[in-house]
Amino acid sequence: MAEKLSYPLIALNFKVYLEAIGGNAVRLSKVAEEVSREYDVCIVVAPPQLDLAQVAGEVRIPVFSQHVDPYKPGSYTGSIIAEDVKAAGAIGSIVNHSERRLRLADIGAVLERLRENGLIALLCTDTVETTKAGAALSPDILAIEPPELIGTGIPVSKAKPEVVTAAVEAVKEINPGVHVLCGAGISTGDDVARAIELGTEGVLLASAYVKARDPKKLLSEMAEAALKAWDKR
């Protein structure tokens, strides 16, 4: 499934901000689709769970779930299972975001459930050590995100560049087939460019896009910066 994506990649996690639920989830996803088409850059959207099917039905860019539980179909009331994510039209899921942490054993189970259903796994980690452990589990994509920087507007690529470069090197050594993104505080085109200059293949962000006064302008700046930085590699 990973071939459905291309790099550099911009992944947009809508979380459940008021600005990103219901009709707003569709609106923000269509903006992302416009920018993706205009700049020929891969943009993934992860809308709120209840809006997943509608978004997937209305845009032609990759749509991810924000979370999947480690269960097979059955008596698990309120759970989010991989089969339902796939049925909704998503092609992958974020796994172990800092706001939805999983136990290590459950991470492995979720990754297996995604693989069984042909879905892409974007695994979040918070340190170089957890990145090493995550790479060994063979997700399709790994995003390094120090949680203390999430939502602050202070990008990890500037505040802790050594964490990003060490994570990239660790993944290359342990499992070079895993693609690496970085997140936490990514707010501008410059932040995106810096992340790619540090060796990542893209970024994962949320509030900067969802809460932007002009989401299309911001995302266009990010897409342009990503492509320019990518071309210099």
Sequence and secondary structure as in RCSB ss.txt:
>XXXX:A:sequence
MAEKLSYPLIALNFKVYLEAIGGNAVRLSKVAEEVSREYDVCIVVAPPQLDLAQVAGEVRIPVFSQHVDPYKPGS
YTGSIIAEDVKAAGAIGSIVNHSERRLRLADIGAVLERLRENGLIALLCTDTVETTKAGAALSPDILAIEPPELI
GTGIPVSKAKPEVVTAAVEAVKEINPGVHVLCGAGISTGDDVARAIELGTEGVLLASAYVKARDPKKLLSEMAEA
ALKAWDKR
>XXXX:A:secstr
 GGG  SSEEEEE TT GGGSTHHHHHHHHHHHHHHHHHT EEEEE  GGGHHHHHHH SS BEES   S  SSS
 TT   HHHHHHTT  EEEES TTS   HHHHHHHHHHHHHTT EEEEEESSHHHHHHHHHT  SEEEE  GGGT
TSS  HHHH HHHHHHHHHHHHHH TTSEEEEESS  SHHHHHHHHHTT SEEEE HHHHT SSHHHHHHHHHHH
HHHHHHT 
